[in-house]
Every structure is written in structure tokens, then in C-alpha cells.
Amino acid sequence: MYKSVIRPLLFRFDPEKVHHFTFDSIRFINKIPGASSFLRAKYGVNDPRLEREVFGLKFKNPVGLAAGLDKDAVLYKELSNCGFGFIEIGTLTPKPQDGNPKKRLFRLREDNALVNRMGFNNGGVQDAVKRLKSNPKGNGHVLIGGNIGKNKVTPNEDAVQDYEICFDALYDYVDYFVVNVSSPNTPNLRELQDKEPLTRLLQTLQNKNAAKPKQKPILLKIAPDLTDEQLLDIIDIVKTTKIAGVIATNTTISREGLQSENKKEMGGLSGKPLAKRSTEVIRFLSEKSNKAFPIIGVGGIHTPEDAIEKLEAGASLIQLYTGFVYEGPALVKAINKKLLVMNK
């Protein structure tokens, strides 16, 4: 029904307006008595064979929602009813910011892709914390990743402070952290992926982490546009700083092989065209590091087979974003069902 009726209707309108309309609709539906239970029964696959223990956390299944969809943690409970094993919020910054001027989100229908240049639009980390406080511990807890970044006006030489602010604010309310230095939509942000500044940033956060009563996993989200030499640097940085793992990958600035009329729009490309490169990065990191750390695979997952490809390349978990937009929540269930068949 989603692909045949709902998606064609939604895709007739501006993508960012549709995003807000969809969020309002999901919130409304979940307020209907019994709706949350119905959605969990329809899209959830509860089977102990799907459970994964990765960087010290127990995931009920390996399919998560990538950062970017629920930036401000406004709908993480409702989205978890769609069968996800975990939800990643953000990217959050210390201060609220509007992001880049609109129009800034584009569909590339012929390519099953999106281009965005949102620019870390969010209400600020403290605004998200207010909502995360209602995520109960124990039964009913939604496993949350907190994706953190810097404000646009913060110069790179002061960026570490922004990440520290977000880390401290979210520490009690998220299960793991993701350091985002790979978005192409904040000026000069990707310069923080260079070895020296990235090592300094991650080591600073790890030092803060070590001072906490209980350490939380810290992951690094990397761009798909890194060279092999840069990826080898990433492996060395993970080893040096002892962070928990890597998310591969963020959106790409490449436009190779695109067919859609919006292909020249500036911003990060996500969706099907990213599938091959993100898998290559996962396989490279896994093989060259001798599987020394967990990898969360994201990029171009539109079918169960796409998900399997990421896992076989070396990913421990996967995340959806554009595939979820194009295929709907049935994709989450289909991936988990496929994994169960393979586990027989």
C-alpha cells in the first residue's frame, strides 16, 4: 500500500513539507488507542535469532534508523514501532540553528535517491534532551544513538568544545554517541576528518568518557569520498583513540552515473547510487583492520539483499534512511525476515 498509494501521493509535494506532514501523521496515528500495538505487530519481527550484541549493547535486531530523519528526537518512540532495532537522532549541535536556506531537499526519483543540503538544522541539544528524558530504562526503552556535530558559526579550531557540550548534555540519555565530521553541508566540516584534528577530537571525547561512571560507546561517521590512504588513517585513529567503531557511510558529493534532473543540486547524495561505494568502504575497513572494530553499514539499502551485502562485507549492524523513504516500513520487516531465513 505504501509504494502503490501513499508514496505516489506524497511524492507530488515538496520533500521537506512532506517530511513534516508525515511526522505529524505518524504522531497522530500513534495516539489512536491500540495503534502502536498494531504497528509493532505489523512491522516488528521478534525473534532471539535477530538479537545482536555490539560494542557492549544489546540490539533486538540489527536494522536501525540512521540520523537525519528524527534530528530533534521528537518521534523516536513512534518510529521504533516500525520494527527498528535502534534509532539514531541528530545531528544535534550545542545551539539551535535554522540550517541552510530552503529549498534544500530534493528527490532524484529515477535514481532512487535524495540530495540534501539541510545544514544541521535542529533545535539544539538541550531541546532534544527534554524529550529523551521520557525514554524509560528497562522494558520499553528505545535504544538511542546520539549523533553530534558543531554549529555552523563555530570555527574548526573551536569545534572540539561544541562536541564536548553535546556529549555532556546527552550522556545520561543516549546509549551510544556518533561523532559527525563528514556532512558535506556545513562549511569546512570535513576538514575535521584529517588525521591530526580528528585524533584530537576523538581523544578529547574519550578522555571525558573515561571520567564518567560508565563509558558509552563512541562511533565515528565517515564520508564515502575518502581515499584508501585516508581510510587507513581512520583505522589507525580508531586503534589509537580506542573508540567503539565506525559508521560507514555518510552522504556523498559524487554525482557519477545519475539520471535525474536534480542531479546537479548541491549537497549530500543518499540512496541507491551510494550502495556500491558504501559497501566498498565497509569491506575495506573490515579487511584492512582484520575486523578490529564494529561497523554500522548505511548507504543505499533499498532491499533485503542490499542489507545482506553490507553485513557480508563486514557490517555488524545496518541503518536505513533513503530506503525507508522510498520503500516504507515494510522494508524493515523484510530485512529481518530475510535474516531469519538465512539463519535457518
Secondary structure, 3 states (H helix, E strand, C coil): CHHHHHHHHHCCCCHHHHHHHHHHHHHHHHHCCCHHHHHHHHHCCCCHHHCEEECCEEECCCEEECCCCCCCCCCHHHHHCCCCCEEEEEEECCCCECCCCCCCEEEEHHHCEEEECCCCCECCHHHHHHHHCCCCCCCCCCCEEEEECCCCCCCHHHHHHHHHHHHHHHCCCCCEEEEECCCCCCCCHHHHHCHHHHHHHHHHHHHHHHCCCCCCCEEEEECCCCCHHHHHHHHHHHHHHCCCEEEECCCECCCCCCCCHHHHCCCEEEEHHHHHHHHHHHHHHHHHCCCCCCEEEECCCCCHHHHHHHHHHCCCEEEECHHHHHHCCHHHHHHHHHHHHHCC
